Amino acid sequence: MTSNPNPDTGYENQFQRKYGEFGTKFEFGSNPSAELWNGRLAMLGFLGALLIEATTGQGFFHWLGLF
């Protein structure tokens, strides 16, 4: 197994980081920071779809004109 030249970027070392570091830094790839941002953006999208349905009385796809 090869060693990682930068120990702060290794997947094994991510478990040693504090939660606040994951919530503020945006990193690409499969890591806890990306998963937090993915969840946050999904919540905003779901809230937007609910608001559209509540205010217009139409489903999201019907509002877009797809159905």
Secondary structure, DSSP 4 states (H G I P E B T S, - for coil): -PPPSSTTS-TGGGGGS-HHHHHH----SSSHHHHHHHHHHHHHHHHHHHHHHHHHSS-HHHHHT--
